[in-house]
Amino acid sequence: AKNGAVSINHNYHLKLPFSGYYYKNIPLPISVIPDSGYVFKGWGNNTKNDTLLVAQSDTIILTPLFEKVIQKQIIKNIPLKKEKKKINKEKKILWMLAWSFISLGLLLLVLYFILRSKEHS
């Protein structure tokens, strides 16, 4: 596996691939250290823990799996304030139009009742 290292018995970081000899049946902590820009995704045997405590009596093969981190690109210098001001200005215009129509409707309603009351008197 590339893009990372392992730490065996909390002592050192070993670049991969690595093989070594250790005592049988003695617990041995093994952990992974991803390279910059990578994350640990699991071991080749479907184990997801980034630290294992291994006490094997037989030879074992561990393959750490790393995945490149997809970083979001930060876009700068976008004139969002201008766009926001434009939207706010458009909202104000729409509100003014709406209130104008409501006021005109109320005025027409009042005129209708005034004219109607004069016809009946």
JORALIN-V311144 format. One record per backbone hydrogen bond with DSSP energy under -0.5 kcal/mol. CO is the residue of the C=O (numbers start at 1). NH is the residue of the N-H. If there is no record, write none. Layout:
co: <CO/CO>
nh: <NH/NH>
//
This chain:
co: <3/4/5/6/7/7/8/8/12/12/13/14/23/25/28/29/30/31/33/35/37/39/42/43/47/50/52/52/54/56/62/63/65/65/67/69/73/74/77/78/79/80/81/82/83/84/85/86/87/88/89/90/91/92/93/94/95/96/97/98/99/100/101/102/103/104/105/106/107/108/109/110/111/112/113/114/115/116/117>
nh: <35/16/33/14/9/31/11/12/8/14/15/6/26/27/54/9/52/7/5/38/69/67/65/46/43/32/30/54/28/25/64/44/41/42/39/71/75/76/79/80/83/84/85/86/87/88/89/90/91/92/93/94/95/96/97/98/99/100/101/102/103/104/105/106/107/108/109/110/111/112/113/114/115/116/117/118/119/120/121>
//
